[in-house]
Amino acid sequence: MNDVRSRFYTSPDGLKLHLRDYGPRDSAALPVVCLPGLARTAEDFNMLARALADGQAGAPRRVVAIDYRGRGLSDRDPNWTHYDLGVESADIQSLLTAVEIHKAIFIGTSRGGLHCMLLAVLRPTLLRAVVMNDIGPVLEARGLARIRGYVGKLPRPKSWTDAVSMFKQVSGAHFTALSDADWMAYARLTLQEQNGQLVTRYDPMLTKVLWDIDLEAPLPDLWPQFEALSPLPLLVIRGENSDLLSETTLADMLRRHTGAQALVVPGQGHAPLLLDAPSITRICNFIASVPD
């Protein structure tokens, strides 16, 4: 099994940014770039990245998973207003240039999928195929409200057992198919031990990013950005219980992108964890079908 390499780079404005680098750098197969959700980290993709690096998508591949600024092992930004899509997109492009990735298959969970649509407009030659995990051009207000209700606001659990109980209370209604082992894995991907306490792997100031969203007004859609994906192979994943990507939006995405495929993950909400074997196998099969 391929080992993961932690690599650090400096952003254009001086922050230290981190990525996880898997698999052979000299593989002839297209590399894969993994972009996490708003308050998530590169480590979310560890199981999937190892499967891709080990050749489960037809050939061993290089996989790069990025920690946005303020998440994971990347520096916290002293100016929370820099936690926006534009700054993060510039970071992503800078990091990929640094690791010499000029074309790739992209996997974007939630916010990562928004970045995929943005990159399809800004850097269309960079993308060769896209997997969008529980995100689309239309975001449901109730899902955003739920996310705004917990990002940066959860109490600090006293133990890993307390952490599992807390996450079950917050998200159990949407993730009905998870085992106790799954919940523990999720807790350990979300929290870390620091000075004897369990703390989030993200900057709590991320909560401010959500403050300015007026959930009473119609949310702008991103259909023009989605249309930029039309030339590319596309797999859209939706959690069966998702409150951010609706069944209607998924159907519209498949209608507008006639070559797109869909995967609905049973018993999971926003966003599917991509830890289960069926999801990993389906993603690997999709990636294997993309021409190098």
N, C-alpha and C positions, 0 to 999 in steps of 0.2 A: 504494500500500500504506500502511495506517495506521501511524503511528509509535507506539511504546510510550512511556508516561510513567511515570517512577518517582515514587512518592508515599510520603511518610513521615508516620506518626502516632504519638502517644504512647499506650502502653497504660495501663490503669487503675493499674498499679503503677509507671509511670514509664519503661518501656523504649521505645526508638524502634523502631517496626515498619515494615516496608516491603511495598509491593505494586506490581505492574506493572499498568498501566491501559491497555487497548487500545480502539480503535474509538470510534465517536461516542457521547458521553454522552447525547445527546438522542434516540437511536434508540427507535422505538416497539416494537421487538422485545425480547423478554425478554433481560435480560443473562445472562451466564454467569460463574460463579465457579469457579475452579480451585484445588483443594487438593492439595498434593503429598504424597509419602511421608515416612516418618520422617526420613530423612537427605537429603531432596531439597529443591529450591528451586522458586520460581515460574518460573524460566527453563526448566524442563523442558517447559512448555506453550507455549513461544514459537511454534513452527510451527503448532500447532493454534489458538492464540489469534489469530494473524494471519489464518488461513483464516476463522475465524468473524467477525473484525472486517471482513474484506474481502467478506463477503456470501455465503460458500459454504454457509451454512445458511439460505438464502432471503432474507435481508436483512442488511445490515451490523449487527453487534451490538457492544455494549460487553462487554468481557471483562476480568475482574479476576482476577489470579493472586497468591496471598498467600505471603509468606515467613513461616513461623512464627518465633516467638522462637528465637534461636540458629541460624537458618539464613539463608543468602543475605545480604542487606543489612540484615536485622533485627539488633538488638543481641543479643549473647550475654547470657544470664541468669547472674548470679553465683551463683544458687542452682539447681543442676541439677535439683532435685526439682520445679521449676516446669515442666519439660518433660513435662507430663502432659496427658492429653486434656481434663480439666476447665479448666485454665488456658488452654490453646490455644483451646478452644471459646469461652471468654469473649473472648479476643483477636479471634477471627474475627467474632463478633457485633458487637464494638465497632468494628472496622474497617469492616464493611459499613454500620453506622449512619453512620459518618463520611463514607463515599462515597455515601450516600443510595441504597443498594440494599436494597429491602424485600421483593423477591421475585425469584427467579432460578432458572436451571437450574444444577445443581451437577455438577462433574466431580471425582471424588475418586480419586486413585491411592493404593492401599494404606492408609496411615494416614488419608489424605484421605477414603477411603470410610468408615472408622470414624467420622470427624467427620460425614459425611453422615447416617449412621444416628443418631448422637447428636443432631444438629440436628433430625431428623425427630421426635424425642421432645420436645426442649426448645422448638423454634421451628417447628412444623409449617407455619405460614403462609409461612415464608421460602422453602420449596422448592416448585418447580413441576414438576421432573423431575430425575432423577439418572442419571449415568453412573458406575458403580463399576468401577475399573480394577484387576483382580486382587486382589480382597478380598471377603470374605463374612462371615457370622456365625460360621463355624467356621474357626479358624486351625490349620494343620498344624504340629505341633511341630518337624518336621525343617526346615521353612522358617524358623521363628523361630530355631532353633539356628544355621542357616547365617548369617542376618542378624546374630545376636549375635556370630558369629565374626569379622566384619570391620568392623562399624560402630565407628569411632574407633580401629581397631587396625591399619590398613594402613600399611605403610612409606611414607615420602615418596619418590616417584620422582624421578630426577634430570633427566628430560626428558619431553616429551609422548610420545615413542616408548616410553620405559620405562613410562609410565602406561598406555598401551594394552596393553602386554604383561602388566602386573600385572592389569588388569581382565579380560583374556582368561583368565588363569590362575584368577582367582576365580570368574568367571561364564560362561566359555566353554561349559561343558557344558550350560548352560540356554539360552544364546542362540546357537543354531547357525546362524541365518539372517543374522546381521549381517555387513555388508561392513566392510572396513578403514575406510572413511569413517564408517560408523555407530559403530564403536568409538572413533574419534577424537572424534566428536560427543559420545558418552557421556562420554568422559574430560574434555572441556572443560565439560560440564555438571556434572561432579562435583567438579572441582578448579579452582583459580584461582592465578594467579601473585601472590606476595606476598613482597616483599623478596628477590627472586631465587630463591624456592623455590616449588614446587607444593604447595599445602595444600588441605585439604577446604573446601568451601563451608558446612560445618556445624561446630558446636561439638563437639569430640571427646568432651566430657562426656556427650553423648547415649548413649554406650555404657552408662552407669550405669542408664539407664532400663530396660535389658533384663536387668540383673543379678538382679532380684528375681523373675523369671519362673521358676517351677519346671517345667521341661520334662518331668520324670518324672511329674508329677501331671496328671490330665485338665484340659485348659484349659476355662475357662467359655465357653459359647457366647453369641451375641448375637441369637438368634432373636427375642426380644421387640422389640429395637430394629429389626431388619430388618422385622418386621411393620408398623412405623410407616410404612414406605415403600409399603405396599400400595395406597394411593390414587393413587400417582404413576406416570407413565411411567418405565420403568427399562430401562437398557441395562447388562448385565453383561459386562465384558471379561475374558477369561482368557488368559494365555499358555499355549500348548500344553504347555510344559515346566515350568509353575509348580509349585513345591513348597510354596506357601502357600495357594493356593485349589485344592482338589481337584476332579476331575471329579464326584465324588459330591456335594460341597457345591453346585457349580454346578447340578446336576440338581435338588437339593432347593430351591434358590432359585427356579428356573423353575417348579417344581411349586407352591410356596407363593404365588408372585406370578404369577398366570396370564397377566398381560399383559406380562410382562418379555420383553425380547429378549436374545440372547446373541451375542457375537463371540469367536471363538477365534483368537488371532493365531499363525500357524504359526511355528515355529522361535524363539520367544521364551519366556522364563521370567518370574520375578517381578522387577519388574512390566514389562509391555510398555512400550516407550519412547514410543509414540505419535508417532513421527517418520516412519513410512511412509505413503505416499499412501492405500493401501486403508483403513487404520485411521482416518485423518483424514477420509476421505470418508464412511465409515460413521457416525462420530460426528456429522459435519455433517448427514447425512441424518436421523439420529435427532432431532437438535435442531430441524431444520426442520419435523418432524412434530408438535412440541409446540405446542399452541394458545397464542397470546399472550393 
